[in-house]
Structure formats: C-alpha cells, structure tokens
Amino acid sequence: MQLSTQAMMAVLDRASKDQGFNWWMMTDPDTTLARFDLSPQEREALKSYDGGKLVDSGLDERLAIWIPWRHAKHHVP
C-alpha cells in the first residue's frame, strides 16, 4: 500500500469509529482533513464523494463507495 493510500485509509478508519469526525467532515472538511498527510487530489476526492475520483486516488472500489459522511449528509436536518 502506498504511503498516501495509507493516509486515505487513516481517514476512513477514523470515520468508521468516530461519529464526531463524520460531522466535521460534513461541516468543515478542509480543517478536518488538514490533520492528514493527503495530496490535494486525495483531499478533493474525499470531499467530493465521487467514487471515480476516490478510485483514481488509490482507494479500492469497495472502499470508495463507503464514505460515511456522504450517507450521513443526506440525513442532516
């Protein structure tokens, strides 16, 4: 696994364990992602929810469809 892919996996790992993190991804993704060693392309892919961009950035297709803050955003009042 490439180093940058590891950073993307660290974001998803945090998202799987921390609802607050997902909230911050919905409300302030730039600040939230600043803590991770991501390339600009990876950062934009994670913010876009676009499966194609996520795969192009190094995520496996199965992980690219699982972005918790994408699903949660549709349920925020």
C-alpha positions in Angstrom: 0.0 0.0 0.0 1.3 3.4 -1.0 2.0 5.9 1.8 -0.7 8.3 0.5 -3.2 5.5 0.3 -2.4 4.8 4.0 -3.4 8.4 4.8 -6.7 7.9 3.0 -7.2 4.7 4.9 -6.5 6.5 8.1 -9.3 9.0 7.3 -11.7 6.1 6.6 -10.6 4.3 9.8 -11.3 7.4 11.9 -14.7 7.8 10.1 -15.6 4.2 11.0 -15.0 4.8 14.7 -16.0 8.4 15.3 -19.4 10.0 14.6 -18.0 13.4 15.5 -15.3 13.1 12.8 -18.1 12.4 10.3 -19.9 15.5 11.5 -16.7 17.6 11.0 -16.3 16.1 7.5 -19.7 17.4 6.6 -19.3 20.8 8.2 -15.6 21.7 7.8 -13.8 19.1 5.6 -10.8 21.3 4.9 -9.9 21.7 8.6 -10.7 18.1 9.3 -8.5 16.7 6.5 -5.7 19.1 7.3 -4.5 16.7 10.0 -3.8 14.0 7.5 -0.9 13.8 5.1 -3.0 13.8 1.9 -2.2 15.1 -1.5 -4.5 17.8 -2.9 -6.0 15.2 -5.3 -6.8 12.9 -2.4 -8.3 15.7 -0.3 -10.6 16.7 -3.1 -11.6 13.1 -3.8 -12.6 12.6 -0.1 -14.5 15.8 -0.1 -16.3 15.1 -3.4 -17.8 11.7 -2.5 -17.1 10.8 -6.2 -16.3 7.1 -6.4 -14.3 7.6 -9.6 -12.1 10.2 -8.1 -11.6 8.1 -5.0 -10.5 5.1 -7.0 -8.2 7.3 -9.1 -6.7 8.5 -5.9 -5.8 5.0 -4.8 -8.8 3.6 -2.9 -10.2 0.2 -3.7 -13.6 0.4 -5.4 -15.3 -1.4 -2.4 -14.0 1.3 -0.1 -14.8 4.2 -2.5 -18.5 3.5 -2.1 -18.3 3.5 1.7 -17.9 7.1 2.7 -19.8 7.6 6.0 -20.2 11.3 5.9 -21.6 11.1 2.4 -24.5 9.0 3.6 -24.9 11.0 6.8 -25.1 14.3 5.0 -28.4 13.2 3.4 -29.9 12.8 6.9 -28.8 16.1 8.4 -31.8 18.5 9.0 
